[in-house]
Amino acid sequence: MLYAATLCFACTDVDAGSKYIITVGDQQFPGVVETTGDWDTYQTKTLGTVRLATPGPHLVTVKADGPAKNRAVMNVKSITLGPPK
């Protein structure tokens, strides 16, 4: 089954620029955190298409890909798998 993966996150101007890797099953989505203006101002970003071969639980991880650019990498509100676009 195919799903569209999205990330809802927040990050300040000063902390933007850190790298991350989101893994869904065996698929990786690397990225660089963009500013949303504040830690409470969330934006949704499309990660890409996820293919899950079997129904049921799948492991989803969010990890920093190196040190934070400043104080923190980002606030993650949600990762959503929805209908493909």
LUMTOR-388946 format. One record per atom (N, C-alpha, C): residue in three letters; x, z negated, y negated. Coordinates in steps of 0.1 Angstrom, whole numbers, padded with zeros to 4 digits, always signed. Each point is the difference from the previous one (the first is absolute). Layout:
N
AlaXZY...
//
This chain:
85
Met+0008+0000+0012Met-0008+0000-0012Met+0009+0000-0012Leu-0005+0007-0011Leu+0008+0001-0012Leu-0007-0009-0011Tyr+0008-0006-0008Tyr-0004-0009-0011Tyr+0008+0003-0012Ala-0006-0002-0012Ala+0007+0000-0012Ala+0004-0014-0004Ala+0013-0002-0002Ala+0005-0014-0003Ala+0002-0001-0015Thr-0005-0011-0005Thr+0002-0003-0014Thr+0005-0015-0002Leu+0007-0002-0011Leu+0006-0013-0003Leu-0005-0004-0014Cys-0006-0012-0001Cys-0004-0006-0013Cys+0010-0010-0003Phe+0007+0001-0012Phe+0011-0008-0004Phe+0000-0003-0015Ala+0009-0009-0003Ala+0002-0003-0015Ala+0015-0004-0001Cys+0005+0004-0013Cys+0014-0003-0003Cys+0002+0001-0015Thr+0008-0009-0005Thr+0004+0000-0014Thr+0010+0011-0003Asp+0001+0003-0013Asp+0010+0010-0005Asp+0014-0004+0004Val+0003-0013-0001Val+0014-0005+0002Val+0003+0001+0015Asp-0010-0002+0009Asp+0003+0000+0014Asp-0002+0013+0007Ala-0005+0010-0006Ala-0002+0013+0006Ala+0013+0006+0004Gly+0000+0009+0010Gly+0012+0007+0004Gly+0006-0005+0014Ser-0006-0011+0005Ser+0005-0004+0014Ser-0005+0009+0010Lys+0007+0001+0011Lys-0004+0009+0011Lys-0007-0008+0011Tyr-0009+0007+0007Tyr-0007-0006+0011Tyr-0002+0009+0011Ile-0004-0005+0012Ile-0004+0008+0011Ile-0012-0006+0006Ile-0011+0008+0001Ile-0012-0004+0007Ile+0000+0007+0013Thr-0002-0008+0011Thr-0001+0006+0014Thr-0014-0002+0005Val-0005+0010+0006Val-0013+0000+0007Val+0002+0005+0014Gly+0000-0008+0010Gly+0003+0004+0013Gly+0015+0005+0000Asp+0002+0012+0003Asp+0014+0006+0001Asp+0003+0009-0012Gln-0009+0000-0010Gln+0002+0009-0012Gln+0004-0008-0012Gln+0010+0005-0007Gln+0005-0007-0012Gln-0003+0007-0013Phe-0003-0008-0010Phe-0003+0006-0014Phe+0009-0007-0010Pro+0012+0005-0003Pro+0009-0006-0009Pro-0005+0003-0015Gly+0003-0008-0009Gly-0004+0002-0014Gly+0008-0008-0010Val-0002+0002-0012Val+0006-0007-0011Val-0012-0006-0008Val+0000-0013-0003Val-0011-0006-0007Val+0000+0005-0015Glu-0012+0004-0004Glu-0002+0004-0014Glu-0006-0012-0008Thr+0001+0000-0012Thr-0006-0010-0009Thr-0015+0002+0000Thr-0007-0011+0000Thr-0015+0000-0003Thr-0002-0007-0013Gly+0010-0006-0006Gly-0001-0007-0013Gly+0000-0015+0001Asp-0005-0005+0011Asp-0001-0015+0002Asp-0002-0003+0015Trp+0002-0013+0003Trp-0002-0004+0014Trp-0015-0001+0004Asp-0009+0001-0010Asp-0014-0001+0003Asp-0007+0014-0002Thr+0008+0010-0004Thr-0006+0013-0002Thr+0003+0009+0012Tyr-0010+0002+0009Tyr+0003+0007+0012Tyr-0003+0015-0001Gln+0008+0008+0008Gln-0003+0014+0001Gln+0000+0004+0014Thr-0006+0011+0004Thr-0001+0005+0013Thr+0009+0012+0001Lys+0008+0001+0010Lys+0009+0011+0002Lys-0002+0006+0014Thr-0001+0013+0002Thr-0001+0006+0013Thr+0014+0000+0006Leu+0000-0005+0013Leu+0013+0000+0007Leu+0001+0013+0009Gly-0010+0005+0006Gly+0000+0011+0008Gly-0010-0001+0011Thr+0002+0009+0010Thr-0009+0000+0012Thr+0006-0007+0011Val-0008-0008+0007Val+0004-0008+0011Val-0007+0006+0013Arg+0008+0001+0010Arg-0006+0005+0013Arg+0001-0012+0010Leu-0012-0005+0005Leu+0000-0010+0010Leu-0006+0005+0012Ala+0008+0000+0011Ala-0004+0007+0012Ala-0010-0008+0008Thr+0000-0013-0001Thr-0009-0009+0007Thr-0009-0009-0009Pro-0012-0003+0004Pro-0008-0010-0008Pro+0006-0014+0002Gly-0004-0009-0008Gly+0004-0014+0001Gly+0010-0004-0011Pro+0006-0012+0002Pro+0009-0005-0010Pro+0013+0007-0001His+0005+0002-0012His+0013+0006-0002His+0008-0008-0011Leu+0013-0001+0002Leu+0008-0008-0009Leu+0002+0007-0013Val-0002-0007-0011Val+0003+0006-0014Val+0010-0010-0006Thr+0011+0005-0005Thr+0010-0009-0007Thr+0003+0006-0014Val+0003-0009-0009Val+0005+0004-0013Val+0014-0008-0002Lys+0010+0007-0002Lys+0013-0006-0002Lys+0008+0006-0012Ala+0008-0008-0006Ala+0008+0004-0011Ala+0012+0009+0007Asp+0003+0011-0006Asp+0011+0008+0005Asp+0012-0003-0009Gly+0006-0012+0001Gly+0011-0004-0008Gly-0004-0011-0009Pro+0008-0005-0009Pro-0003-0011-0009Pro-0010+0004-0011Ala-0008-0009-0004Ala-0009+0002-0011Ala+0008+0004-0013Lys-0006+0009-0008Lys+0007+0004-0012Lys+0002-0011-0010Asn-0010-0009+0000Asn+0001-0012-0009Asn-0004-0012+0007Arg-0013-0005-0003Arg-0004-0013+0006Arg-0008+0002+0013Ala-0007+0011+0002Ala-0009+0002+0012Ala-0002+0015+0002Val-0005+0004+0011Val-0002+0014+0003Val-0013+0005-0005Met-0011-0007+0005Met-0014+0004-0005Met-0010-0010+0006Asn-0012+0000-0006Asn-0011-0007+0006Asn-0008+0010+0007Val-0003-0003+0013Val-0008+0009+0008Val-0014-0006+0002Lys-0010+0007-0005Lys-0014-0004+0002Lys-0006+0005+0013Ser+0003+0012+0003Ser-0005+0005+0013Ser+0007+0013+0004Ile-0001+0003+0013Ile+0004+0013+0006Ile-0013+0004+0007Thr-0004+0012-0003Thr-0013+0005+0006Thr+0002+0013+0008Leu-0006+0000+0011Leu-0001+0013+0008Leu-0014+0004+0000Gly-0002+0012-0006Gly-0014+0006-0001Gly+0000+0014+0005Pro-0011+0007-0003Pro-0002+0013+0005Pro+0011+0009-0006Pro+0005+0010+0007Pro+0010+0009-0006Pro-0006+0009-0011Lys+0008+0003-0009Lys-0004+0008-0012Lys+0004+0015+0002
//
